[in-house]
Amino acid sequence: MNPSPTQPYSLNEPEPLPLRVDMNTGKSRSLRPCDSCRRRKSRCEIADGGVPCVLCHFHQQECTFLEEPQPRKRKATTLSEEDNVLNTSSANISLFTEKSRSVGLSPTNAPQVRQAQTIDDYADLRGPSLLKKTLGLQYHRHSRLIGSTSQYERLLLQVGDFCKSEDTPVGSSVLRKVNDLDAAFLLTPDADTRTHQDEISDLDSIEALVAPHNEALIHLYFRIVHPSFPILHKKVFLEKYQRTHREFAPPLLAAVYILALSWWSYSSELALLPKPDVAKLEQLASKTMNDIIQRPKLSTIQAGLLLLQRPEGDSWALTTQLVGIGQDLGLHLDCSDWRIPSWERGLRKRLAWALYMQDKWGSLVHGRPSHITTSDWRVKPVQEGDFPENAADEDDEDGSTEVERGRALFCEMIKLTEILALLLSTFYTIQAEDEIEERAPEGVRWLLEKAKPIQLSLRQWYSSLPPSLKMEVIAMRKLSSTGYLHLGYYTVEITLHRRIIRSISSADNASLRTICRKAAQARLSSAMEFVQNLRAEHLQSFWYSASKYSFALIGTFISLLWVTALEKEEAESYKAKLDEYRWNLMLSSKSADFIERAITMLATSSGVLVKSIPSRPDIGFILNRHSQRAVRNSSSARDHPETTSQVQSTGYQSESEWQDDNDLENAILETPSRTNTAVRDWRGDQLWFANVLNTTEDAFGNQDMSNPTNNFLAIPEVGDGDGAFNF
């Protein structure tokens, strides 16, 4: 094994430095750090040639020793090495946390691509390192979970010598047990895989494409993207990069650069310089991603997830591959008791939930079956301790993203995705859609009953959002990614109401149809106003990969309400709303390039199709399409003979002819008053359930409405509630 000739850069615990005698105590002690390193609480490493120290040289700043030392609190010495490295007083250090000029931005000192020797095995690193005992990020080999039905019998791992040893040689590979039961992995050398020999040249090519701006781009990535999408371990990444870029998975390094390039103008040093060739970077990222899939590591998942966040990076095929790789790595399991570094347990949980989100939102975006099921998912919820950064790691530079708000955002997006997963499994699987088709003659009431727990979950989720995630909370000169969370909320609401609107038929009475449509209209109005009132701080921040689809979905929802309108005036109003929404998207696209792709998606999905909507509503088609399909399907007609007569007996009536004179229903259908608030608050869970609970006792059981406090779902003022936000 050949350790790197360069001393590893520890981000947490200093190595022993040259000693000198303290004249007061007569004891030897380490050379004192420079003023800048002391303020950063970083190790101050001075090369043989003397000052400046390594970090001052990196930041091209003066290296002074003038300030008096501050009192220090000693850490306990009983921690294991990896936990000590992570939790010492220097845990908040970052190579790029201070606003300073990056190396190599001047043509006269443009650095060449480093040719440093790589590490064969992190266990051979000199000094402390976070990477020494890792399972999923080893440099020279990759790991695969041993499943319960594989050729390796799990019971054999619990007897004899296997029970006493963590690592057992198996040919050129190693069997590693990570707990006292049966969780085990097979660790295989990377050298045995195809194209492994190309990794160094690929990494050098990627590094050369962005040189001499490499460090500045990494700085941008950790300033803007990472806080809102924390799937990397910042200290691990920077420790590796300080040694050499050759320790990374090529597509991961490329993905970090590609995403950072979207905020090129947010670096004062880069803004006026020509941008590197993004297309070539993406080509290399795609090529190398295909190469490394056969040797799965946590970095493979990280690279794939980041590449999917590109404005044009969405790919269901890649998402599918990542889910399979994640299962290879055991990301679907609870790693709480595994014998791996504590930081890796946190990283695995964050990556697992990021993969879960990508699978569920990808399933929604592409209309495909989800690959992750609750029966095969054992990952514990993320906790504060699973995130290594905190407010002390935040960058003060203008245009940065807040670390702690980003952490809360990530956690709440996971919770929202779990509700989305329930919605998709309840209404959008093949089995669920078959059931909806079979029960169409019953009307929409049974579907509303199934929707009730989902709607209540959305209400509870929204009411428990931390105040820091309200849209109006924006720190001065900071970007805010909370927009993608709230947009996701509207997307889940619309996806639920989309199913309800599709299911309305002549089997439902006029009042119930009107109730459902008014509820859908309320969601649409709030979503449109959300888009209209987005600020530049939102638009120019990081947006989740599904966001462009979510923007397009609002337009798709308008077209659904348009084509199902029963009155000509209503249909014309939705036509006008679609034009208005397109205009608002066009205005927003000037501040966010990815919205241009949402406009394109909307144009291709709805622009042509809405031209076929008749000028006068075809009421027979709108209300009886389920029955008509049943007639065309002979087997369904035999199962439901009443549908044939229903189709024949239903006439082409106007909606007004179906209205009854029930005073209670008329009161419920009263249009909610609107306020002058720029973006109206509304109770996202209340509107349509209030009406259904009041008017369809046979669907939900008798409700006691005599006491107003019992009617917790009463229709609110559109401008009053907890379902949206105010600016």
DONU-614205 format. One record per residue (C-alpha): residue number from 0; chain; x, y, z. Coordinates in pm, whole numbers, padded with zeros to 5 digits, m for minus. Example, Ala and Ser with C-alpha at 12.3 -4.5 7.8 and 13.67 -1.06 7.14 Angstrom:
REC   k c      x      y      z
REC   0 A  01230 m00450  00780
REC   1 A  01367 m00106  00714
//
This chain:
REC   k c      x      y      z
REC   0 A  00000  00000  00000
REC   1 A  00133  00341 m00094
REC   2 A  00005  00631  00110
REC   3 A m00007  00971 m00054
REC   4 A  00321  01162 m00032
REC   5 A  00115  01465  00063
REC   6 A  00008  01487  00425
REC   7 A m00371  01442  00448
REC   8 A m00559  01757  00537
REC   9 A m00762  01695  00849
REC  10 A m01065  01916  00881
REC  11 A m01110  01848  01247
REC  12 A m00815  01745  01457
REC  13 A m00460  01882  01403
REC  14 A m00163  01655  01360
REC  15 A  00137  01710  01590
REC  16 A  00324  02021  01481
REC  17 A  00687  02111  01548
REC  18 A  00732  02173  01920
REC  19 A  00894  02456  02111
REC  20 A  00949  02516  02478
REC  21 A  00710  02741  02664
REC  22 A  00933  02968  02876
REC  23 A  00666  03007  03145
REC  24 A  00598  02640  03208
REC  25 A  00911  02475  03075
REC  26 A  00686  02236  02877
REC  27 A  00688  02185  02506
REC  28 A  00378  02276  02307
REC  29 A  00267  02307  01948
REC  30 A  00347  02617  01746
REC  31 A  00061  02863  01777
REC  32 A m00182  02904  01483
REC  33 A m00194  03222  01279
REC  34 A m00467  03477  01347
REC  35 A m00681  03370  01050
REC  36 A m00670  02999  01134
REC  37 A m00745  03076  01499
REC  38 A m01058  03272  01401
REC  39 A m01168  02984  01176
REC  40 A m01078  02732  01447
REC  41 A m00872  02552  01187
REC  42 A m00541  02371  01199
REC  43 A m00259  02603  01097
REC  44 A m00007  02407  00895
REC  45 A  00316  02583  00803
REC  46 A  00537  02434  00539
REC  47 A  00911  02399  00582
REC  48 A  00969  02726  00401
REC  49 A  00787  02922  00672
REC  50 A  00489  03154  00651
REC  51 A  00236  03190  00501
REC  52 A  00052  02883  00629
REC  53 A m00130  02651  00389
REC  54 A m00475  02813  00424
REC  55 A m00345  03170  00406
REC  56 A m00150  03074  00097
REC  57 A m00466  02915 m00047
REC  58 A m00675  03227  00021
REC  59 A m00391  03461 m00083
REC  60 A m00414  03660  00237
REC  61 A m00168  03792  00491
REC  62 A m00056  03538  00751
REC  63 A m00011  03717  01085
REC  64 A  00051  03616  01449
REC  65 A m00068  03927  01635
REC  66 A m00390  03835  01817
REC  67 A m00397  03695  02168
REC  68 A m00523  03335  02207
REC  69 A m00877  03276  02334
REC  70 A m00958  03037  02623
REC  71 A m01014  02684  02501
REC  72 A m01239  02406  02625
REC  73 A m01077  02067  02622
REC  74 A m01259  01778  02460
REC  75 A m01289  01440  02621
REC  76 A m01033  01190  02498
REC  77 A m01253  00881  02517
REC  78 A m01409  00913  02174
REC  79 A m01323  00679  01891
REC  80 A m01097  00825  01624
REC  81 A m01366  00897  01367
REC  82 A m01600  01059  01622
REC  83 A m01313  01261  01768
REC  84 A m01225  01389  01423
REC  85 A m01585  01493  01365
REC  86 A m01661  01646  01705
REC  87 A m01352  01838  01811
REC  88 A m01357  02213  01849
REC  89 A m01248  02255  01487
REC  90 A m01551  02066  01348
REC  91 A m01691  02380  01187
REC  92 A m01391  02444  00965
REC  93 A m01434  02466  00590
REC  94 A m01187  02542  00316
REC  95 A m01431  02780  00155
REC  96 A m01620  02952  00436
REC  97 A m01443  03286  00422
REC  98 A m01502  03539  00151
REC  99 A m01168  03541 m00025
REC 100 A m01015  03527 m00366
REC 101 A m00968  03179 m00508
REC 102 A m00631  03055 m00628
REC 103 A m00555  03071 m00995
REC 104 A m00802  03327 m01125
REC 105 A m00527  03536 m01278
REC 106 A m00380  03416 m01612
REC 107 A m00033  03460 m01469
REC 108 A m00080  03200 m01197
REC 109 A m00332  02961 m01355
REC 110 A m00269  02624 m01188
REC 111 A m00220  02303 m01381
REC 112 A m00423  01992 m01302
REC 113 A m00268  01826 m00999
REC 114 A m00084  01501 m01053
REC 115 A m00085  01384 m00691
REC 116 A m00062  01012 m00619
REC 117 A m00387  00853 m00502
REC 118 A m00449  00661 m00181
REC 119 A m00470  00284 m00221
REC 120 A m00645  00234  00111
REC 121 A m00780  00500  00347
REC 122 A m00676  00282  00640
REC 123 A m00314  00373  00552
REC 124 A m00369  00748  00579
REC 125 A m00131  00921  00817
REC 126 A m00302  01120  01087
REC 127 A m00674  01143  01162
REC 128 A m00925  01114  00879
REC 129 A m01301  01069  00852
REC 130 A m01252  00807  00582
REC 131 A m01048  00540  00759
REC 132 A m01330  00305  00864
REC 133 A m01593  00387  00606
REC 134 A m01802  00115  00444
REC 135 A m01955  00294  00146
REC 136 A m01681  00538  00042
REC 137 A m01365  00331  00027
REC 138 A m01133  00433 m00251
REC 139 A m01007  00095 m00373
REC 140 A m01314 m00128 m00338
REC 141 A m01692 m00123 m00342
REC 142 A m01954 m00300 m00129
REC 143 A m02270 m00499 m00195
REC 144 A m02526 m00608  00061
REC 145 A m02561 m00981  00120
REC 146 A m02933 m01045  00087
REC 147 A m03133 m01304  00275
REC 148 A m03177 m01523 m00035
REC 149 A m02823 m01492 m00172
REC 150 A m02573 m01779 m00196
REC 151 A m02427 m01669  00138
REC 152 A m02630 m01823  00418
REC 153 A m02682 m01558  00684
REC 154 A m02693 m01807  00970
REC 155 A m02334 m01906  00892
REC 156 A m02231 m01548  00967
REC 157 A m02349 m01592  01325
REC 158 A m02150 m01903  01414
REC 159 A m01783 m01996  01452
REC 160 A m01507 m01760  01348
REC 161 A m01741 m01549  01138
REC 162 A m01920 m01442  01455
REC 163 A m01596 m01315  01609
REC 164 A m01447 m01133  01311
REC 165 A m01580 m00833  01124
REC 166 A m01379 m00899  00807
REC 167 A m01342 m01245  00652
REC 168 A m01140 m01295  00330
REC 169 A m01335 m01459  00048
REC 170 A m01097 m01493 m00244
REC 171 A m00997 m01143 m00354
REC 172 A m01299 m01000 m00172
REC 173 A m01383 m00954  00195
REC 174 A m01697 m01037  00390
REC 175 A m01771 m00763  00641
REC 176 A m02027 m00789  00920
REC 177 A m02161 m00452  01028
REC 178 A m02370 m00564  01325
REC 179 A m02401 m00859  01561
REC 180 A m02684 m01018  01367
REC 181 A m02688 m01078  00994
REC 182 A m02616 m00746  00823
REC 183 A m02313 m00813  00606
REC 184 A m02151 m00686  00287
REC 185 A m01915 m00826  00028
REC 186 A m01630 m00581 m00039
REC 187 A m01478 m00629 m00385
REC 188 A m01171 m00456 m00537
REC 189 A m01250 m00186 m00793
REC 190 A m00960 m00306 m01004
REC 191 A m01161 m00615 m01098
REC 192 A m01427 m00403 m01273
REC 193 A m01435 m00284 m01633
REC 194 A m01314  00070 m01718
REC 195 A m01161  00119 m01374
REC 196 A m00831  00206 m01536
REC 197 A m00994  00505 m01708
REC 198 A m01097  00681 m01386
REC 199 A m00781  00887 m01337
REC 200 A m00779  01017 m01694
REC 201 A m01153  01097 m01672
REC 202 A m01101  01288 m01347
REC 203 A m00809  01481 m01498
REC 204 A m01026  01570 m01799
REC 205 A m01306  01695 m01576
REC 206 A m01066  01898 m01365
REC 207 A m00900  02048 m01672
REC 208 A m01234  02161 m01816
REC 209 A m01301  02396 m01524
REC 210 A m00943  02493 m01434
REC 211 A m00839  02735 m01296
REC 212 A m01179  02790 m01133
REC 213 A m01210  02454 m00954
REC 214 A m01199  02582 m00596
REC 215 A m01426  02876 m00673
REC 216 A m01692  02641 m00817
REC 217 A m01673  02410 m00517
REC 218 A m01715  02719 m00303
REC 219 A m02028  02812 m00500
REC 220 A m02172  02464 m00468
REC 221 A m02140  02454 m00090
REC 222 A m02268  02811 m00058
REC 223 A m02586  02769 m00262
REC 224 A m02678  02409 m00348
REC 225 A m02557  02200 m00056
REC 226 A m02753  02369  00228
REC 227 A m03087  02294  00058
REC 228 A m02990  01950 m00074
REC 229 A m02741  01810  00180
REC 230 A m02653  01474  00025
REC 231 A m02276  01524  00051
REC 232 A m02063  01530  00363
REC 233 A m01890  01863  00327
REC 234 A m01590  01785  00546
REC 235 A m01529  01450  00377
REC 236 A m01550  01614  00034
REC 237 A m01307  01891  00125
REC 238 A m01067  01655  00299
REC 239 A m01043  01449 m00018
REC 240 A m01017  01747 m00249
REC 241 A m00739  01900 m00042
REC 242 A m00532  01588 m00114
REC 243 A m00629  01537 m00477
REC 244 A m00927  01545 m00710
REC 245 A m00840  01188 m00808
REC 246 A m01013  01036 m00505
REC 247 A m01362  01119 m00632
REC 248 A m01606  00930 m00848
REC 249 A m01573  01117 m01180
REC 250 A m01945  01190 m01228
REC 251 A m01971  01325 m00872
REC 252 A m01694  01578 m00928
REC 253 A m01848  01671 m01263
REC 254 A m02196  01705 m01111
REC 255 A m02071  01943 m00841
REC 256 A m01911  02161 m01107
REC 257 A m02216  02146 m01337
REC 258 A m02460  02257 m01067
REC 259 A m02225  02527 m00940
REC 260 A m02197  02670 m01292
REC 261 A m02565  02767 m01274
REC 262 A m02465  03031 m01018
REC 263 A m02149  03148 m01198
REC 264 A m02254  03512 m01173
REC 265 A m02287  03482 m00792
REC 266 A m01909  03475 m00758
REC 267 A m01751  03818 m00779
REC 268 A m01431  03656 m00905
REC 269 A m01601  03452 m01179
REC 270 A m01885  03674 m01299
REC 271 A m01685  03859 m01566
REC 272 A m01486  03556 m01684
REC 273 A m01585  03316 m01965
REC 274 A m01773  03008 m01847
REC 275 A m01627  02659 m01889
REC 276 A m01784  02428 m02149
REC 277 A m02089  02286 m01969
REC 278 A m02181  02056 m02259
REC 279 A m01847  01878 m02244
REC 280 A m01876  01843 m01868
REC 281 A m02219  01685 m01908
REC 282 A m02087  01445 m02170
REC 283 A m01811  01333 m01935
REC 284 A m02057  01305 m01647
REC 285 A m02291  01085 m01851
REC 286 A m02010  00864 m01978
REC 287 A m01846  00815 m01640
REC 288 A m02180  00757 m01466
REC 289 A m02235  00456 m01688
REC 290 A m01883  00336 m01604
REC 291 A m01910  00346 m01224
REC 292 A m02254  00185 m01188
REC 293 A m02086 m00155 m01183
REC 294 A m01882 m00065 m00873
REC 295 A m02145  00090 m00644
REC 296 A m02050  00331 m00368
REC 297 A m02229  00607 m00183
REC 298 A m02060  00847 m00423
REC 299 A m02244  00673 m00710
REC 300 A m02577  00762 m00551
REC 301 A m02457  01116 m00479
REC 302 A m02346  01165 m00838
REC 303 A m02672  01034 m00982
REC 304 A m02892  01242 m00754
REC 305 A m02699  01560 m00834
REC 306 A m02709  01493 m01209
REC 307 A m03086  01453 m01182
REC 308 A m03111  01805 m01036
REC 309 A m02984  01966 m01356
REC 310 A m03248  02167 m01544
REC 311 A m03247  01906 m01823
REC 312 A m03123  01615 m01614
REC 313 A m03447  01439 m01524
REC 314 A m03434  01070 m01622
REC 315 A m03659  00790 m01504
REC 316 A m03406  00534 m01629
REC 317 A m03131  00685 m01412
REC 318 A m03367  00705 m01114
REC 319 A m03445  00337 m01160
REC 320 A m03074  00252 m01170
REC 321 A m03006  00452 m00857
REC 322 A m03278  00269 m00663
REC 323 A m03116 m00060 m00757
REC 324 A m02770  00065 m00659
REC 325 A m02909  00195 m00331
REC 326 A m03046 m00150 m00252
REC 327 A m02704 m00297 m00337
REC 328 A m02559 m00061 m00078
REC 329 A m02824 m00141  00182
REC 330 A m02966  00212  00188
REC 331 A m03316  00072  00242
REC 332 A m03210 m00072  00580
REC 333 A m03177  00078  00926
REC 334 A m02805  00135  00983
REC 335 A m02840  00266  01340
REC 336 A m02651 m00026  01495
REC 337 A m02394 m00078  01220
REC 338 A m02025 m00067  01302
REC 339 A m01944  00223  01074
REC 340 A m01844  00585  01150
REC 341 A m02127  00788  01298
REC 342 A m02099  01046  01019
REC 343 A m02152  00769  00762
REC 344 A m02469  00656  00937
REC 345 A m02603  01010  00903
REC 346 A m02493  01029  00540
REC 347 A m02660  00697  00461
REC 348 A m02989  00815  00609
REC 349 A m02980  01142  00415
REC 350 A m02896  00960  00094
REC 351 A m03165  00698  00154
REC 352 A m03435  00961  00197
REC 353 A m03305  01163 m00098
REC 354 A m03334  00848 m00307
REC 355 A m03683  00787 m00169
REC 356 A m03785  01139 m00271
REC 357 A m03638  01099 m00618
REC 358 A m03827  00773 m00668
REC 359 A m04163  00910 m00553
REC 360 A m04144  01243 m00734
REC 361 A m04006  01069 m01041
REC 362 A m04302  00831 m01030
REC 363 A m04532  01134 m01029
REC 364 A m04345  01322 m01300
REC 365 A m04323  01029 m01541
REC 366 A m04642  00847 m01446
REC 367 A m04450  00527 m01371
REC 368 A m04477  00269 m01090
REC 369 A m04266  00353 m00788
REC 370 A m03977  00114 m00713
REC 371 A m03962  00168 m00335
REC 372 A m04233  00004 m00129
REC 373 A m04313  00042  00239
REC 374 A m04279 m00334  00291
REC 375 A m03909 m00311  00197
REC 376 A m03822  00020  00363
REC 377 A m03673  00030  00713
REC 378 A m03494  00366  00721
REC 379 A m03545  00571  01037
REC 380 A m03649  00938  01005
REC 381 A m03364  01185  00983
REC 382 A m03272  01369  01301
REC 383 A m03074  01684  01369
REC 384 A m02768  01475  01452
REC 385 A m02769  01326  01102
REC 386 A m02661  01663  00960
REC 387 A m02294  01750  01024
REC 388 A m02324  02122  00947
REC 389 A m02493  02393  01151
REC 390 A m02522  02770  01157
REC 391 A m02152  02806  01236
REC 392 A m02073  02655  00895
REC 393 A m02280  02914  00713
REC 394 A m02122  03139  00454
REC 395 A m02174  03511  00509
REC 396 A m02121  03600  00145
REC 397 A m02414  03761 m00039
REC 398 A m02630  03513 m00226
REC 399 A m02555  03217 m00001
REC 400 A m02817  02979  00140
REC 401 A m02885  02940  00512
REC 402 A m02764  02607  00649
REC 403 A m03018  02548  00925
REC 404 A m03312  02656  00711
REC 405 A m03188  02422  00439
REC 406 A m03177  02135  00687
REC 407 A m03538  02201  00795
REC 408 A m03639  02229  00430
REC 409 A m03486  01889  00349
REC 410 A m03662  01725  00645
REC 411 A m04002  01873  00559
REC 412 A m03966  01771  00194
REC 413 A m03919  01413  00311
REC 414 A m04241  01432  00514
REC 415 A m04431  01582  00221
REC 416 A m04297  01305 m00005
REC 417 A m04433  01041  00233
REC 418 A m04779  01196  00187
REC 419 A m04726  01198 m00189
REC 420 A m04629  00830 m00173
REC 421 A m04956  00752  00009
REC 422 A m05150  00949 m00251
REC 423 A m04986  00768 m00543
REC 424 A m05037  00423 m00392
REC 425 A m05400  00503 m00309
REC 426 A m05511  00652 m00641
REC 427 A m05249  00612 m00913
REC 428 A m05135  00250 m00915
REC 429 A m05274  00018 m01182
REC 430 A m05474 m00167 m00918
REC 431 A m05613  00159 m00778
REC 432 A m05712  00287 m01121
REC 433 A m05887 m00042 m01198
REC 434 A m06085 m00005 m00875
REC 435 A m06177  00354 m00962
REC 436 A m06300  00238 m01302
REC 437 A m06502 m00047 m01153
REC 438 A m06668  00177 m00895
REC 439 A m06732  00470 m01128
REC 440 A m07110  00403 m01132
REC 441 A m07116  00475 m00758
REC 442 A m07002  00832 m00811
REC 443 A m06722  01020 m00644
REC 444 A m06829  00988 m00279
REC 445 A m06640  00666 m00201
REC 446 A m06328  00825 m00352
REC 447 A m06366  01126 m00124
REC 448 A m06376  00889  00173
REC 449 A m06043  00739  00068
REC 450 A m05900  01086  00012
REC 451 A m05992  01211  00358
REC 452 A m05686  01077  00551
REC 453 A m05453  01213  00285
REC 454 A m05611  01556  00304
REC 455 A m05590  01553  00682
REC 456 A m05224  01452  00664
REC 457 A m05158  01750  00438
REC 458 A m05332  01977  00686
REC 459 A m05126  01846  00976
REC 460 A m04805  01870  00773
REC 461 A m04867  02231  00680
REC 462 A m04974  02339  01027
REC 463 A m04650  02199  01174
REC 464 A m04414  02371  00929
REC 465 A m04137  02562  01110
REC 466 A m04186  02940  01093
REC 467 A m03851  02972  00915
REC 468 A m03998  02792  00613
REC 469 A m04274  03046  00551
REC 470 A m04236  03205  00211
REC 471 A m04221  03558  00346
REC 472 A m03921  03478  00570
REC 473 A m03616  03579  00366
REC 474 A m03284  03681  00515
REC 475 A m03124  03992  00376
REC 476 A m02909  03921  00069
REC 477 A m02968  03545  00098
REC 478 A m03128  03303 m00145
REC 479 A m03421  03092 m00027
REC 480 A m03514  02749 m00163
REC 481 A m03839  02726  00034
REC 482 A m04022  02783 m00294
REC 483 A m03970  02425 m00406
REC 484 A m04122  02296 m00081
REC 485 A m04438  02505 m00113
REC 486 A m04462  02428 m00484
REC 487 A m04442  02060 m00391
REC 488 A m04730  02112 m00152
REC 489 A m04947  02262 m00426
REC 490 A m04846  01977 m00655
REC 491 A m04966  01714 m00407
REC 492 A m05293  01903 m00357
REC 493 A m05348  01934 m00733
REC 494 A m05264  01568 m00789
REC 495 A m05531  01472 m00536
REC 496 A m05794  01703 m00687
REC 497 A m05699  01595 m01035
REC 498 A m05820  01245 m00952
REC 499 A m06141  01380 m00796
REC 500 A m06227  01601 m01094
REC 501 A m06166  01313 m01334
REC 502 A m06404  01094 m01135
REC 503 A m06704  01328 m01120
REC 504 A m06996  01189 m01319
REC 505 A m07373  01203 m01357
REC 506 A m07396  00960 m01065
REC 507 A m07314  01255 m00837
REC 508 A m07572  01516 m00752
REC 509 A m07525  01870 m00878
REC 510 A m07431  02009 m00538
REC 511 A m07150  01760 m00485
REC 512 A m07014  01824 m00834
REC 513 A m07012  02195 m00769
REC 514 A m06847  02151 m00430
REC 515 A m06563  01947 m00576
REC 516 A m06507  02191 m00860
REC 517 A m06507  02495 m00630
REC 518 A m06252  02323 m00408
REC 519 A m06033  02253 m00710
REC 520 A m06071  02613 m00824
REC 521 A m05956  02735 m00481
REC 522 A m05642  02521 m00508
REC 523 A m05576  02652 m00854
REC 524 A m05618  03016 m00751
REC 525 A m05375  02978 m00464
REC 526 A m05120  02798 m00680
REC 527 A m05138  03065 m00950
REC 528 A m05092  03342 m00696
REC 529 A m04800  03154 m00544
REC 530 A m04627  03157 m00885
REC 531 A m04717  03519 m00951
REC 532 A m04567  03637 m00623
REC 533 A m04239  03449 m00622
REC 534 A m03948  03682 m00554
REC 535 A m03605  03680 m00709
REC 536 A m03461  03535 m00389
REC 537 A m03680  03230 m00450
REC 538 A m03648  03204 m00826
REC 539 A m03270  03222 m00835
REC 540 A m03213  02968 m00559
REC 541 A m03182  02590 m00588
REC 542 A m03502  02418 m00703
REC 543 A m03571  02046 m00670
REC 544 A m03571  01838 m00988
REC 545 A m03951  01794 m00997
REC 546 A m04013  02170 m00980
REC 547 A m04031  02235 m01352
REC 548 A m04292  01960 m01382
REC 549 A m04483  02109 m01090
REC 550 A m04495  02448 m01262
REC 551 A m04622  02281 m01579
REC 552 A m04875  02075 m01380
REC 553 A m05056  02388 m01266
REC 554 A m05123  02468 m01632
REC 555 A m05229  02109 m01695
REC 556 A m05475  02136 m01406
REC 557 A m05624  02448 m01565
REC 558 A m05678  02256 m01889
REC 559 A m05848  01974 m01695
REC 560 A m06090  02219 m01531
REC 561 A m06145  02380 m01871
REC 562 A m06233  02057 m02053
REC 563 A m06463  01941 m01769
REC 564 A m06649  02275 m01733
REC 565 A m07025  02234 m01777
REC 566 A m07101  02596 m01864
REC 567 A m06960  02794 m02155
REC 568 A m06879  03091 m01932
REC 569 A m06682  02871 m01692
REC 570 A m06491  02713 m01979
REC 571 A m06400  03055 m02115
REC 572 A m06280  03166 m01773
REC 573 A m06038  02872 m01756
REC 574 A m05916  02944 m02105
REC 575 A m05834  03296 m01986
REC 576 A m05666  03159 m01674
REC 577 A m05440  02940 m01887
REC 578 A m05332  03242 m02089
REC 579 A m05274  03438 m01768
REC 580 A m05070  03157 m01617
REC 581 A m04852  03124 m01926
REC 582 A m04784  03497 m01908
REC 583 A m04683  03477 m01541
REC 584 A m04449  03187 m01618
REC 585 A m04295  03387 m01898
REC 586 A m04225  03677 m01663
REC 587 A m04076  03447 m01400
REC 588 A m03855  03275 m01657
REC 589 A m03651  03594 m01689
REC 590 A m03525  03527 m01336
REC 591 A m03502  03148 m01358
REC 592 A m03393  02959 m01668
REC 593 A m03549  02630 m01556
REC 594 A m03897  02784 m01579
REC 595 A m03842  02817 m01954
REC 596 A m03838  02438 m01959
REC 597 A m04166  02435 m01765
REC 598 A m04312  02661 m02034
REC 599 A m04190  02421 m02301
REC 600 A m04337  02124 m02114
REC 601 A m04671  02302 m02082
REC 602 A m04670  02401 m02450
REC 603 A m04606  02045 m02564
REC 604 A m04847  01882 m02320
REC 605 A m05140  02123 m02334
REC 606 A m05076  02375 m02609
REC 607 A m05195  02146 m02888
REC 608 A m05446  01939 m02693
REC 609 A m05655  02232 m02567
REC 610 A m05725  02331 m02927
REC 611 A m05955  02031 m02951
REC 612 A m06173  02148 m02660
REC 613 A m06514  02238 m02811
REC 614 A m06640  02593 m02778
REC 615 A m06954  02464 m02606
REC 616 A m06911  02198 m02334
REC 617 A m07006  01843 m02434
REC 618 A m07192  01761 m02114
REC 619 A m07279  01409 m02217
REC 620 A m06915  01323 m02268
REC 621 A m06798  01499 m01952
REC 622 A m07042  01331 m01713
REC 623 A m07086  00992 m01876
REC 624 A m06743  00901 m02009
REC 625 A m06705  00626 m01746
REC 626 A m07039  00476 m01840
REC 627 A m06958  00500 m02208
REC 628 A m06636  00309 m02155
REC 629 A m06829  00045 m01963
REC 630 A m07068  00000 m02255
REC 631 A m06778 m00038 m02498
REC 632 A m06628 m00303 m02272
REC 633 A m06868 m00595 m02297
REC 634 A m06747 m00761 m01979
REC 635 A m06795 m00442 m01781
REC 636 A m07139 m00402 m01934
REC 637 A m07236 m00748 m01811
REC 638 A m07107 m00668 m01463
REC 639 A m07292 m00334 m01455
REC 640 A m07598 m00361 m01682
REC 641 A m07745 m00047 m01533
REC 642 A m07478  00168 m01699
REC 643 A m07627  00111 m02047
REC 644 A m07964  00252 m01955
REC 645 A m07795  00530 m01767
REC 646 A m07615  00643 m02081
REC 647 A m07930  00625 m02286
REC 648 A m08139  00813 m02034
REC 649 A m07898  01097 m01966
REC 650 A m07977  01403 m02173
REC 651 A m07768  01702 m02266
REC 652 A m07866  01941 m01991
REC 653 A m07716  02260 m01866
REC 654 A m07565  02259 m01520
REC 655 A m07824  02509 m01402
REC 656 A m08102  02257 m01464
REC 657 A m07949  02019 m01210
REC 658 A m07940  02264 m00919
REC 659 A m08177  02185 m00634
REC 660 A m08318  02431 m00385
REC 661 A m08162  02287 m00073
REC 662 A m08091  02592  00143
REC 663 A m07807  02423  00329
REC 664 A m07628  02329  00008
REC 665 A m07676  02675 m00137
REC 666 A m07520  02824  00174
REC 667 A m07228  02584  00154
REC 668 A m07173  02660 m00214
REC 669 A m07143  03030 m00144
REC 670 A m06820  03152 m00295
REC 671 A m06557  03232 m00029
REC 672 A m06478  03599 m00001
REC 673 A m06137  03710 m00124
REC 674 A m05896  03948  00036
REC 675 A m05651  04195 m00107
REC 676 A m05354  03996  00022
REC 677 A m05097  03945 m00250
REC 678 A m05103  03571 m00192
REC 679 A m05415  03448 m00013
REC 680 A m05395  03207  00273
REC 681 A m05643  02926  00259
REC 682 A m05693  02611  00460
REC 683 A m05565  02353  00218
REC 684 A m05747  02064  00380
REC 685 A m06076  02224  00466
REC 686 A m06264  02351  00165
REC 687 A m06403  02050 m00011
REC 688 A m06417  01823  00294
REC 689 A m06628  02082  00474
REC 690 A m06885  02070  00199
REC 691 A m06879  01694  00165
REC 692 A m06918  01645  00539
REC 693 A m07216  01881  00538
REC 694 A m07396  01745  00232
REC 695 A m07319  01374  00194
REC 696 A m07411  01201  00518
REC 697 A m07444  00869  00338
REC 698 A m07079  00888  00236
REC 699 A m06925  00989  00568
REC 700 A m07192  00914  00825
REC 701 A m07410  01156  01017
REC 702 A m07230  01472  01124
REC 703 A m07337  01686  01416
REC 704 A m07338  02035  01270
REC 705 A m07546  02194  01543
REC 706 A m07232  02295  01730
REC 707 A m07010  02518  01514
REC 708 A m06700  02396  01695
REC 709 A m06766  02046  01566
REC 710 A m06745  02165  01208
REC 711 A m06366  02193  01213
REC 712 A m06359  02190  00834
REC 713 A m06586  02488  00780
REC 714 A m06517  02688  00467
REC 715 A m06269  02963  00554
REC 716 A m06205  03299  00413
REC 717 A m05965  03251  00125
REC 718 A m05740  03508  00283
REC 719 A m05743  03344  00626
REC 720 A m05588  03015  00715
REC 721 A m05281  02801  00731
REC 722 A m05276  02652  00384
REC 723 A m05060  02906  00205
REC 724 A m04853  03211  00291
REC 725 A m04849  03588  00297
REC 726 A m04582  03820  00164
//
